[in-house]
């Protein structure tokens, strides 16, 4: 009984995964990637197009990332207490 | 108390400045080659973590004090936002590129990207070191 259930679950999952894999993700919807490749170096001056995108075209996203990192570091700094004098360190 | 191996300690002391140098190289050449602020910052932070693991956090704090690292992290975040507002004061939109540019392929070829990479790099490196210090020395 248990084995039949496992087989049925696997078949259903495989069906969903097969459907998800067969979706058509290959079509460029907006053509913005061709624009970046063609004009990125001239507009930003950065030879590394990844940097050109995340620090020029999408710099708000990077500001958010930096803020998230800053908030997490600040949270650790605030929550974990400092070691007293004389206590051995890890 | 000396329970760490001599080989590991000596190698760490010899290797430490080169790891820092490599991190700075990745940060400053982030717009020309693979790398960037986050990656170079993580390498700088891992160098400090290595020093803390091998020499002990107390000895690592003689060179890189926790308050200094935390201050660098905070100042980096403030400078990031101030650079964004500087673009507004120069007449462009927030965080836009307002600096003059050099020849493409050299380090000053991008105006604001280099500065943002530098601030992100030092912020990430010192922030990771601060997280490591606090996590290691935390006693429940």
gemmi code that builds the backbone of each chain (N, CA, C; Angstrom):
import gemmi

chains = {
    "A": [
        ("UNK", (0.838, -1.209, 0.000), (0.000, 0.000, 0.000), (0.871, 1.257, 0.000)),
        ("UNK", (1.880, 1.251, 0.928), (2.755, 2.417, 1.027), (3.546, 2.610, -0.270)),
        ("UNK", (4.004, 1.489, -0.825), (4.807, 1.596, -2.038), (3.977, 2.121, -3.199)),
        ("UNK", (2.744, 1.658, -3.279), (1.871, 2.142, -4.355), (1.645, 3.640, -4.223)),
        ("UNK", (1.472, 4.079, -2.962), (1.278, 5.517, -2.721), (2.507, 6.310, -3.167)),
        ("UNK", (3.693, 5.790, -2.816), (4.934, 6.488, -3.202), (5.042, 6.568, -4.720)),
        ("UNK", (4.727, 5.456, -5.385), (4.829, 5.451, -6.850), (3.861, 6.453, -7.457)),
        ("UNK", (2.639, 6.505, -6.912), (1.648, 7.453, -7.439), (2.124, 8.886, -7.240)),
        ("UNK", (2.646, 9.164, -6.032), (3.134, 10.527, -5.765), (4.266, 10.882, -6.711)),
        ("UNK", (5.179, 9.932, -6.943), (6.299, 10.212, -7.840), (5.815, 10.474, -9.260)),
        ("UNK", (4.816, 9.681, -9.702), (4.316, 9.887, -11.067), (3.671, 11.259, -11.207)),
        ("UNK", (2.877, 11.639, -10.191), (2.220, 12.961, -10.271), (3.267, 14.073, -10.274)),
        ("UNK", (4.265, 13.945, -9.369), (5.317, 14.963, -9.320), (6.078, 15.028, -10.639)),
        ("UNK", (6.373, 13.853, -11.190), (7.082, 13.837, -12.460), (6.280, 14.492, -13.567)),
        ("UNK", (4.959, 14.282, -13.528), (4.108, 14.934, -14.533), (4.198, 16.450, -14.425)),
        ("UNK", (4.126, 16.953, -13.172), (4.212, 18.415, -13.007), (5.570, 18.942, -13.443)),
        ("UNK", (6.632, 18.219, -13.049), (7.976, 18.690, -13.402), (8.166, 18.672, -14.913)),
        ("UNK", (7.619, 17.617, -15.550), (7.728, 17.550, -17.001), (7.037, 18.737, -17.660)),
        ("UNK", (5.850, 19.072, -17.146), (5.149, 20.234, -17.690), (5.933, 21.513, -17.470)),
        ("UNK", (6.548, 21.639, -16.264), (7.288, 22.864, -15.974), (8.513, 22.976, -16.856)),
        ("UNK", (9.175, 21.844, -17.126), (10.390, 21.890, -17.939), (10.046, 22.237, -19.378)),
        ("UNK", (8.879, 21.778, -19.848), (8.545, 21.998, -21.248), (8.008, 23.394, -21.542)),
        ("UNK", (7.899, 24.230, -20.494), (7.473, 25.604, -20.778), (8.518, 26.311, -21.625)),
        ("UNK", (8.086, 27.271, -22.395), (8.983, 27.957, -23.315), (9.557, 29.193, -22.640)),
        ("UNK", (10.782, 29.052, -22.127), (11.430, 30.201, -21.498), (12.420, 30.863, -22.437)),
        ("UNK", (12.567, 30.382, -23.630), (13.677, 30.821, -24.461), (13.416, 32.065, -25.273)),
        ("UNK", (12.200, 32.569, -25.229), (11.893, 33.705, -26.080), (12.259, 35.009, -25.383)),
        ("UNK", (13.036, 35.867, -25.984), (13.279, 37.170, -25.362), (12.041, 38.044, -25.471)),
        ("UNK", (11.515, 38.409, -24.319), (10.234, 39.107, -24.325), (10.403, 40.584, -24.616)),
        ("UNK", (11.436, 41.195, -24.045), (11.516, 42.648, -24.164), (12.692, 43.112, -25.009)),
        ("UNK", (13.676, 42.259, -25.257), (14.823, 42.698, -26.029), (15.787, 43.583, -25.275)),
        ("UNK", (15.630, 43.651, -23.920), (16.508, 44.543, -23.167), (17.916, 43.965, -23.079)),
        ("UNK", (18.029, 42.619, -23.175), (19.370, 42.041, -23.087), (20.205, 42.412, -24.308)),
        ("UNK", (19.574, 42.426, -25.479), (20.316, 42.863, -26.666), (20.746, 44.322, -26.539)),
        ("UNK", (19.891, 45.124, -25.923), (20.251, 46.533, -25.730), (21.463, 46.655, -24.814)),
        ("UNK", (21.475, 45.862, -23.719), (22.619, 45.936, -22.805), (23.899, 45.503, -23.496)),
        ("UNK", (23.837, 44.414, -24.257), (25.049, 43.927, -24.916), (25.545, 44.945, -25.939)),
        ("UNK", (24.611, 45.606, -26.631), (25.024, 46.525, -27.689), (25.518, 47.851, -27.128)),
        ("UNK", (24.831, 48.388, -26.098), (25.139, 49.744, -25.657), (25.757, 49.832, -24.271)),
        ("UNK", (25.899, 48.694, -23.570), (26.328, 48.753, -22.173), (27.698, 49.355, -21.976)),
        ("UNK", (28.666, 48.926, -22.783), (30.035, 49.419, -22.603), (30.113, 50.911, -22.910)),
        ("UNK", (29.445, 51.331, -23.969), (29.526, 52.747, -24.337), (28.804, 53.631, -23.323)),
        ("UNK", (27.715, 53.144, -22.767), (26.937, 54.006, -21.868), (27.493, 54.062, -20.462)),
        ("UNK", (28.072, 52.944, -19.973), (28.540, 52.944, -18.596), (30.050, 52.996, -18.478)),
        ("UNK", (30.774, 52.581, -19.498), (32.225, 52.577, -19.416), (32.802, 51.360, -18.750)),
        ("UNK", (31.957, 50.406, -18.346), (32.445, 49.213, -17.672), (32.523, 48.067, -18.669)),
        ("UNK", (33.694, 47.428, -18.728), (33.837, 46.303, -19.656), (33.096, 45.070, -19.162)),
        ("UNK", (32.982, 44.929, -17.855), (32.259, 43.805, -17.279), (30.769, 44.157, -17.270)),
        ("UNK", (30.011, 43.479, -18.135), (28.608, 43.884, -18.291), (27.775, 43.572, -17.056)),
        ("UNK", (28.190, 42.570, -16.289), (27.458, 42.296, -15.046), (27.539, 43.496, -14.117)),
        ("UNK", (28.753, 44.030, -13.969), (28.908, 45.227, -13.151), (28.154, 46.402, -13.749)),
        ("UNK", (28.191, 46.514, -15.074), (27.472, 47.613, -15.714), (25.987, 47.560, -15.398)),
        ("UNK", (25.447, 46.340, -15.313), (24.013, 46.238, -15.030), (23.734, 46.474, -13.559)),
        ("UNK", (24.496, 45.803, -12.669), (24.075, 45.895, -11.267), (24.551, 47.165, -10.594)),
        ("UNK", (25.455, 47.915, -11.197), (25.827, 49.192, -10.577), (25.448, 50.402, -11.418)),
        ("UNK", (24.842, 50.209, -12.567), (24.405, 51.390, -13.304), (22.926, 51.302, -13.673)),
        ("UNK", (22.560, 50.259, -14.430), (21.159, 50.185, -14.852), (20.248, 49.802, -13.695)),
        ("UNK", (20.716, 48.868, -12.860), (19.875, 48.349, -11.778), (20.477, 48.685, -10.427)),
        ("UNK", (20.904, 49.920, -10.256), (21.645, 50.248, -9.040), (20.713, 50.340, -7.836)),
        ("UNK", (19.420, 50.550, -8.064), (18.493, 50.549, -6.924), (18.446, 49.177, -6.277)),
        ("UNK", (18.519, 48.146, -7.112), (18.541, 46.778, -6.596), (19.755, 46.564, -5.707)),
        ("UNK", (20.904, 47.098, -6.148), (22.119, 46.957, -5.362), (22.023, 47.721, -4.052)),
        ("UNK", (21.372, 48.881, -4.105), (21.154, 49.628, -2.857), (20.326, 48.792, -1.889)),
        ("UNK", (19.314, 48.096, -2.414), (18.521, 47.225, -1.545), (19.326, 46.084, -0.979)),
        ("UNK", (20.166, 45.469, -1.815), (21.023, 44.383, -1.333), (21.944, 44.861, -0.228)),
        ("UNK", (22.573, 46.011, -0.457), (23.495, 46.545, 0.546), (22.741, 46.854, 1.833)),
        ("UNK", (21.512, 47.337, 1.711), (20.736, 47.639, 2.906), (20.385, 46.372, 3.674)),
        ("UNK", (20.036, 45.305, 2.924), (19.712, 44.035, 3.582), (20.929, 43.501, 4.324)),
        ("UNK", (22.089, 43.544, 3.665), (23.312, 43.064, 4.323), (23.638, 43.898, 5.556)),
        ("UNK", (23.508, 45.220, 5.406), (23.791, 46.125, 6.525), (22.856, 45.844, 7.690)),
        ("UNK", (21.579, 45.615, 7.384), (20.615, 45.364, 8.456), (20.918, 44.046, 9.161)),
        ("UNK", (21.331, 43.014, 8.378), (21.625, 41.730, 9.024), (22.868, 41.842, 9.907)),
        ("UNK", (23.901, 42.526, 9.405), (25.109, 42.696, 10.209), (24.805, 43.498, 11.463)),
        ("UNK", (23.971, 44.522, 11.313), (23.603, 45.341, 12.472), (22.784, 44.526, 13.462)),
        ("UNK", (21.931, 43.628, 12.944), (21.136, 42.797, 13.839), (22.002, 41.855, 14.652)),
        ("UNK", (22.992, 41.221, 14.001), (23.909, 40.349, 14.736), (24.682, 41.156, 15.762)),
        ("UNK", (25.118, 42.345, 15.362), (25.895, 43.199, 16.262), (25.079, 43.597, 17.484)),
        ("UNK", (23.798, 43.832, 17.274), (22.971, 44.272, 18.396), (22.559, 43.096, 19.283)),
        ("UNK", (22.268, 41.933, 18.671), (21.629, 40.857, 19.429), (22.627, 40.035, 20.240)),
        ("UNK", (23.805, 39.761, 19.652), (24.763, 38.924, 20.365), (25.637, 39.811, 21.236)),
        ("UNK", (25.772, 39.407, 22.497), (26.459, 40.310, 23.428), (27.966, 40.105, 23.356)),
        ("UNK", (28.661, 41.099, 23.857), (30.115, 41.063, 23.843), (30.622, 40.199, 24.989)),
        ("UNK", (31.811, 39.646, 24.814), (32.399, 38.796, 25.847), (32.985, 39.663, 26.945)),
        ("UNK", (32.806, 39.225, 28.201), (33.393, 40.004, 29.298), (34.880, 39.714, 29.393)),
        ("UNK", (35.584, 40.560, 30.154), (37.019, 40.385, 30.323), (37.284, 39.161, 31.177)),
        ("UNK", (38.273, 38.360, 30.780), (38.606, 37.175, 31.543), (37.945, 35.928, 31.029)),
        ("UNK", (36.840, 36.062, 30.316), (36.200, 34.883, 29.737), (37.036, 34.384, 28.566)),
        ("UNK", (37.192, 33.068, 28.439), (37.981, 32.558, 27.307), (37.212, 32.694, 25.998)),
        ("UNK", (37.948, 32.950, 24.929), (37.285, 33.095, 23.634), (37.192, 31.744, 22.960)),
        ("UNK", (36.250, 31.651, 22.048), (36.019, 30.393, 21.368), (37.151, 30.073, 20.460)),
    ],
    "B": [
        ("UNK", (48.098, 30.198, 25.905), (47.528, 28.941, 25.408), (47.800, 28.820, 23.915)),
        ("UNK", (48.546, 27.801, 23.562), (48.959, 27.684, 22.169), (48.639, 26.278, 21.679)),
        ("UNK", (47.431, 26.121, 21.179), (47.053, 24.788, 20.700), (46.958, 24.756, 19.196)),
        ("UNK", (47.347, 25.847, 18.524), (47.297, 25.834, 17.067), (48.647, 25.422, 16.506)),
        ("UNK", (48.596, 24.820, 15.345), (49.830, 24.311, 14.758), (50.707, 25.452, 14.261)),
        ("UNK", (52.002, 25.281, 14.391), (52.945, 26.317, 13.975), (52.897, 26.549, 12.480)),
        ("UNK", (52.711, 25.463, 11.720), (52.680, 25.591, 10.261), (51.510, 26.472, 9.846)),
        ("UNK", (50.349, 26.204, 10.444), (49.166, 26.974, 10.062), (49.328, 28.438, 10.436)),
        ("UNK", (49.882, 28.678, 11.631), (50.035, 30.081, 12.037), (51.017, 30.824, 11.144)),
        ("UNK", (52.157, 30.197, 10.852), (53.155, 30.870, 10.008), (52.610, 31.128, 8.614)),
        ("UNK", (51.949, 30.102, 8.062), (51.403, 30.275, 6.715), (50.355, 31.373, 6.685)),
        ("UNK", (49.530, 31.424, 7.728), (48.509, 32.466, 7.758), (49.126, 33.847, 7.810)),
        ("UNK", (50.186, 33.984, 8.642), (50.803, 35.312, 8.734), (51.469, 35.710, 7.432)),
        ("UNK", (52.060, 34.729, 6.727), (52.664, 35.095, 5.446), (51.609, 35.387, 4.391)),
        ("UNK", (50.502, 34.652, 4.448), (49.517, 34.726, 3.370), (48.543, 35.884, 3.555)),
        ("UNK", (48.424, 36.367, 4.802), (47.357, 37.321, 5.100), (47.400, 38.601, 4.261)),
        ("UNK", (48.552, 39.284, 4.123), (48.537, 40.499, 3.297), (48.210, 40.234, 1.842)),
        ("UNK", (48.578, 39.063, 1.340), (48.278, 38.782, -0.070), (46.793, 38.535, -0.277)),
        ("UNK", (46.139, 37.937, 0.720), (44.683, 37.759, 0.607), (44.002, 39.120, 0.604)),
        ("UNK", (44.466, 40.009, 1.498), (43.895, 41.361, 1.523), (44.125, 42.068, 0.193)),
        ("UNK", (45.338, 41.911, -0.350), (45.664, 42.564, -1.624), (44.784, 42.035, -2.741)),
        ("UNK", (44.548, 40.720, -2.736), (43.695, 40.132, -3.770), (42.266, 40.635, -3.654)),
        ("UNK", (41.790, 40.780, -2.418), (40.453, 41.334, -2.233), (40.356, 42.756, -2.758)),
        ("UNK", (41.373, 43.574, -2.464), (41.372, 44.958, -2.950), (41.449, 44.991, -4.476)),
        ("UNK", (42.208, 44.043, -5.057), (42.286, 44.001, -6.523), (40.926, 43.658, -7.126)),
        ("UNK", (40.249, 42.688, -6.524), (38.930, 42.306, -7.060), (37.953, 43.471, -6.960)),
        ("UNK", (38.043, 44.229, -5.871), (37.125, 45.355, -5.709), (37.425, 46.437, -6.737)),
        ("UNK", (38.712, 46.805, -6.854), (39.034, 47.961, -7.687), (38.950, 47.645, -9.174)),
        ("UNK", (39.057, 46.365, -9.561), (38.928, 46.003, -10.969), (37.605, 45.312, -11.252)),
        ("UNK", (36.603, 45.576, -10.407), (35.340, 44.877, -10.568), (34.630, 45.184, -11.863)),
        ("UNK", (34.885, 46.362, -12.449), (34.196, 46.718, -13.681), (34.987, 46.338, -14.927)),
        ("UNK", (36.181, 45.756, -14.734), (36.981, 45.349, -15.893), (37.097, 43.842, -16.028)),
        ("UNK", (37.048, 43.142, -14.909), (37.234, 41.685, -14.922), (36.213, 41.082, -13.978)),
        ("UNK", (36.041, 39.772, -14.004), (35.112, 39.153, -13.059), (35.458, 39.502, -11.622)),
        ("UNK", (34.444, 39.714, -10.838), (34.654, 40.165, -9.467), (33.704, 41.294, -9.167)),
        ("UNK", (34.054, 42.097, -8.212), (33.196, 43.217, -7.862), (33.219, 43.457, -6.370)),
        ("UNK", (32.353, 44.330, -5.956), (32.353, 44.747, -4.561), (32.026, 43.627, -3.605)),
        ("UNK", (30.971, 42.889, -3.881), (30.559, 41.834, -2.955), (31.619, 40.739, -2.864)),
        ("UNK", (32.127, 40.319, -4.016), (33.085, 39.214, -4.006), (34.389, 39.606, -3.325)),
        ("UNK", (34.932, 40.769, -3.693), (36.164, 41.219, -3.056), (35.980, 41.475, -1.580)),
        ("UNK", (34.817, 41.992, -1.209), (34.552, 42.222, 0.205), (34.512, 40.927, 0.984)),
        ("UNK", (33.926, 39.898, 0.383), (33.890, 38.600, 1.063), (35.301, 38.053, 1.241)),
        ("UNK", (36.182, 38.296, 0.262), (37.552, 37.799, 0.403), (38.277, 38.541, 1.523)),
        ("UNK", (38.078, 39.863, 1.614), (38.682, 40.611, 2.716), (38.157, 40.105, 4.062)),
        ("UNK", (36.830, 39.893, 4.113), (36.253, 39.385, 5.356), (36.774, 38.013, 5.707)),
        ("UNK", (36.976, 37.153, 4.696), (37.471, 35.813, 4.998), (38.923, 35.865, 5.450)),
        ("UNK", (39.686, 36.853, 4.991), (41.058, 36.991, 5.492), (41.043, 37.302, 6.979)),
        ("UNK", (40.164, 38.213, 7.393), (40.085, 38.548, 8.821), (39.568, 37.352, 9.615)),
        ("UNK", (38.614, 36.597, 9.013), (38.103, 35.402, 9.687), (39.216, 34.374, 9.862)),
        ("UNK", (40.048, 34.232, 8.828), (41.180, 33.298, 8.929), (42.118, 33.695, 10.052)),
        ("UNK", (42.402, 34.984, 10.141), (43.268, 35.465, 11.225), (42.631, 35.187, 12.577)),
        ("UNK", (41.310, 35.385, 12.671), (40.635, 35.127, 13.932), (40.606, 33.658, 14.290)),
        ("UNK", (40.477, 32.799, 13.295), (40.437, 31.360, 13.578), (41.795, 30.839, 14.009)),
        ("UNK", (42.851, 31.374, 13.402), (44.172, 30.821, 13.669), (44.791, 31.447, 14.908)),
        ("UNK", (44.726, 32.758, 15.022), (45.382, 33.437, 16.135), (44.475, 33.623, 17.341)),
        ("UNK", (43.196, 33.355, 17.186), (42.261, 33.682, 18.261), (41.697, 35.062, 18.053)),
        ("UNK", (40.447, 35.224, 18.485), (39.777, 36.488, 18.219), (40.436, 37.631, 18.969)),
        ("UNK", (40.955, 37.343, 20.178), (41.574, 38.426, 20.948), (42.804, 38.981, 20.241)),
        ("UNK", (43.617, 38.101, 19.670), (44.803, 38.586, 18.959), (44.427, 39.260, 17.653)),
        ("UNK", (43.379, 38.737, 16.997), (42.947, 39.389, 15.757), (42.402, 40.766, 16.044)),
        ("UNK", (41.822, 40.939, 17.236), (41.261, 42.251, 17.558), (42.329, 43.285, 17.870)),
        ("UNK", (43.571, 42.841, 18.112), (44.618, 43.843, 18.300), (44.882, 44.573, 16.995)),
        ("UNK", (44.731, 43.870, 15.869), (44.965, 44.525, 14.573), (43.684, 45.100, 13.992)),
        ("UNK", (42.608, 44.329, 14.061), (41.332, 44.788, 13.507), (40.324, 44.815, 14.646)),
        ("UNK", (40.238, 45.960, 15.303), (39.326, 46.037, 16.437), (37.882, 46.040, 15.949)),
        ("UNK", (37.018, 45.459, 16.783), (35.640, 45.295, 16.358), (34.944, 46.637, 16.148)),
        ("UNK", (35.245, 47.604, 17.045), (34.581, 48.901, 16.899), (35.008, 49.578, 15.602)),
        ("UNK", (36.288, 49.419, 15.253), (36.774, 50.014, 14.002), (36.075, 49.389, 12.793)),
        ("UNK", (35.936, 48.056, 12.809), (35.275, 47.375, 11.692), (33.817, 47.800, 11.593)),
        ("UNK", (33.162, 47.870, 12.748), (31.748, 48.260, 12.731), (31.585, 49.687, 12.229)),
        ("UNK", (32.523, 50.552, 12.648), (32.463, 51.944, 12.179), (32.654, 52.013, 10.672)),
        ("UNK", (33.585, 51.223, 10.145), (33.794, 51.212, 8.692), (32.548, 50.761, 7.956)),
        ("UNK", (31.895, 49.743, 8.507), (30.654, 49.247, 7.887), (29.583, 50.335, 7.858)),
        ("UNK", (29.409, 51.017, 9.007), (28.371, 52.054, 9.048), (28.701, 53.201, 8.100)),
        ("UNK", (29.983, 53.612, 8.096), (30.371, 54.727, 7.233), (30.217, 54.354, 5.765)),
        ("UNK", (30.497, 53.079, 5.431), (30.312, 52.636, 4.053), (28.866, 52.764, 3.609)),
        ("UNK", (27.943, 52.347, 4.473), (26.517, 52.464, 4.114), (26.124, 53.922, 3.938)),
        ("UNK", (26.613, 54.784, 4.843), (26.266, 56.202, 4.744), (26.824, 56.789, 3.453)),
        ("UNK", (28.074, 56.419, 3.102), (28.686, 56.972, 1.890), (27.937, 56.512, 0.650)),
        ("UNK", (27.469, 55.247, 0.671), (26.676, 54.738, -0.466), (25.463, 55.634, -0.708)),
        ("UNK", (24.735, 55.951, 0.350), (23.521, 56.763, 0.177), (23.888, 58.201, -0.171)),
        ("UNK", (24.971, 58.711, 0.442), (25.378, 60.087, 0.135), (25.810, 60.218, -1.315)),
        ("UNK", (26.455, 59.174, -1.868), (26.823, 59.215, -3.287), (25.578, 59.279, -4.157)),
        ("UNK", (24.520, 58.575, -3.733), (23.267, 58.682, -4.468), (22.705, 60.089, -4.437)),
        ("UNK", (22.757, 60.725, -3.251), (22.220, 62.085, -3.169), (23.108, 63.084, -3.888)),
        ("UNK", (24.414, 62.794, -3.971), (25.313, 63.687, -4.694), (24.896, 63.798, -6.155)),
        ("UNK", (24.447, 62.678, -6.738), (23.941, 62.751, -8.103), (22.738, 63.663, -8.214)),
        ("UNK", (21.893, 63.649, -7.169), (20.734, 64.548, -7.207), (21.161, 66.001, -7.152)),
        ("UNK", (22.180, 66.291, -6.309), (22.605, 67.687, -6.194), (23.290, 68.176, -7.457)),
        ("UNK", (23.873, 67.243, -8.231), (24.510, 67.663, -9.467), (23.514, 67.820, -10.607)),
        ("UNK", (22.268, 67.531, -10.376), (21.276, 67.769, -11.411), (20.793, 66.534, -12.125)),
        ("UNK", (21.210, 65.332, -11.673), (20.726, 64.096, -12.282), (19.766, 63.421, -11.304)),
        ("UNK", (19.387, 62.194, -11.634), (18.486, 61.484, -10.728), (19.301, 60.780, -9.639)),
        ("UNK", (18.581, 60.167, -8.691), (19.221, 59.507, -7.555), (20.105, 58.365, -8.034)),
        ("UNK", (21.332, 58.303, -7.520), (22.323, 57.265, -7.824), (22.747, 57.239, -9.288)),
        ("UNK", (22.587, 58.335, -10.001), (23.024, 58.327, -11.393), (24.496, 58.729, -11.477)),
        ("UNK", (25.104, 58.404, -12.613), (26.537, 58.610, -12.799), (26.795, 60.067, -13.166)),
        ("UNK", (27.513, 60.781, -12.294), (27.741, 62.197, -12.572), (29.207, 62.536, -12.723)),
        ("UNK", (30.088, 61.561, -12.559), (31.520, 61.857, -12.569), (32.069, 61.766, -13.985)),
        ("UNK", (33.168, 62.482, -14.274), (33.797, 62.336, -15.594), (34.442, 60.973, -15.745)),
        ("UNK", (34.556, 60.508, -16.979), (35.040, 59.162, -17.240), (36.362, 59.185, -17.972)),
        ("UNK", (37.163, 58.133, -17.713), (38.427, 57.990, -18.411), (38.263, 57.104, -19.625)),
        ("UNK", (39.392, 56.650, -20.119), (39.381, 55.792, -21.295), (38.858, 54.405, -20.936)),
        ("UNK", (38.086, 53.812, -21.831), (37.481, 52.505, -21.548), (38.573, 51.443, -21.504)),
        ("UNK", (38.556, 50.632, -20.452), (39.555, 49.603, -20.276), (40.544, 49.928, -19.180)),
        ("UNK", (40.531, 51.141, -18.654), (41.388, 51.496, -17.532), (40.531, 51.567, -16.268)),
        ("UNK", (41.210, 51.675, -15.131), (40.475, 51.644, -13.871), (39.523, 52.830, -13.718)),
        ("UNK", (39.905, 54.074, -14.004), (38.918, 55.151, -13.842), (37.982, 55.316, -15.033)),
        ("UNK", (37.672, 54.234, -15.745), (36.832, 54.397, -16.928), (35.374, 54.617, -16.573)),
        ("UNK", (34.976, 54.209, -15.366), (33.598, 54.459, -14.962), (33.604, 55.399, -13.780)),
        ("UNK", (32.713, 56.344, -13.784), (32.723, 57.328, -12.713), (32.271, 56.756, -11.388)),
        ("UNK", (30.974, 56.538, -11.267), (30.410, 56.195, -9.968), (30.548, 54.721, -9.642)),
        ("UNK", (30.693, 53.866, -10.671), (30.726, 52.422, -10.421), (31.907, 52.048, -9.540)),
        ("UNK", (33.061, 52.691, -9.788), (34.249, 52.385, -8.985), (34.025, 52.768, -7.528)),
        ("UNK", (33.460, 53.958, -7.311), (33.233, 54.396, -5.927), (32.219, 53.502, -5.224)),
        ("UNK", (31.153, 53.138, -5.939), (30.155, 52.258, -5.329), (30.753, 50.894, -5.027)),
        ("UNK", (31.609, 50.381, -5.937), (32.274, 49.111, -5.679), (33.143, 49.199, -4.438)),
        ("UNK", (33.874, 50.313, -4.289), (34.738, 50.461, -3.117), (33.922, 50.480, -1.827)),
        ("UNK", (32.846, 51.267, -1.813), (32.054, 51.324, -0.580), (31.421, 49.976, -0.274)),
        ("UNK", (30.879, 49.311, -1.298), (30.250, 47.998, -1.068), (31.292, 47.002, -0.576)),
        ("UNK", (32.487, 47.026, -1.196), (33.516, 46.076, -0.811), (33.934, 46.225, 0.633)),
        ("UNK", (34.236, 47.447, 1.048), (34.671, 47.613, 2.434), (33.525, 47.357, 3.405)),
        ("UNK", (32.305, 47.693, 2.988), (31.166, 47.445, 3.866), (30.956, 45.950, 4.062)),
        ("UNK", (31.002, 45.185, 2.971), (30.764, 43.743, 3.079), (31.893, 43.071, 3.865)),
        ("UNK", (33.142, 43.437, 3.570), (34.263, 42.812, 4.277), (34.212, 43.047, 5.764)),
        ("UNK", (34.058, 44.307, 6.168), (34.036, 44.589, 7.600), (32.770, 44.045, 8.250)),
        ("UNK", (31.653, 44.053, 7.514), (30.421, 43.528, 8.081), (30.527, 42.040, 8.355)),
        ("UNK", (31.134, 41.291, 7.434), (31.291, 39.844, 7.646), (32.226, 39.593, 8.818)),
        ("UNK", (33.283, 40.404, 8.943), (34.187, 40.223, 10.073), (33.478, 40.515, 11.393)),
        ("UNK", (32.624, 41.543, 11.395), (31.885, 41.870, 12.623), (30.940, 40.729, 12.990)),
        ("UNK", (30.246, 40.177, 11.977), (29.341, 39.051, 12.239), (30.123, 37.876, 12.813)),
        ("UNK", (31.319, 37.629, 12.246), (32.141, 36.522, 12.743), (32.562, 36.756, 14.192)),
        ("UNK", (33.041, 37.959, 14.497), (33.462, 38.256, 15.871), (32.324, 38.003, 16.844)),
        ("UNK", (31.176, 38.582, 16.536), (30.050, 38.483, 17.462), (29.577, 37.046, 17.598)),
        ("UNK", (29.569, 36.298, 16.484), (29.059, 34.926, 16.557), (30.019, 34.034, 17.326)),
        ("UNK", (31.327, 34.224, 17.136), (32.289, 33.363, 17.806), (32.314, 33.636, 19.300)),
        ("UNK", (32.225, 34.904, 19.674), (32.368, 35.225, 21.092), (31.065, 35.166, 21.854)),
        ("UNK", (29.990, 34.768, 21.156), (28.698, 34.742, 21.826), (28.628, 33.572, 22.782)),
        ("UNK", (28.254, 33.859, 24.029), (28.018, 32.800, 25.002), (26.568, 32.893, 25.455)),
        ("UNK", (25.892, 31.761, 25.394), (24.471, 31.773, 25.778), (24.329, 31.918, 27.293)),
    ],
}
model = gemmi.Model(1)
for chain_id, residues in chains.items():
    chain = gemmi.Chain(chain_id)
    for i, (resn, *xyz) in enumerate(residues, 1):
        res = gemmi.Residue()
        res.name, res.seqid = resn, gemmi.SeqId(i, " ")
        for name, pos in zip(("N", "CA", "C"), xyz):
            atom = gemmi.Atom()
            atom.name, atom.element = name, gemmi.Element(name[0])
            atom.pos, atom.b_iso = gemmi.Position(*pos), 0.0
            res.add_atom(atom)
        chain.add_residue(res)
    model.add_chain(chain)
structure = gemmi.Structure()
structure.add_model(model)
structure.setup_entities()
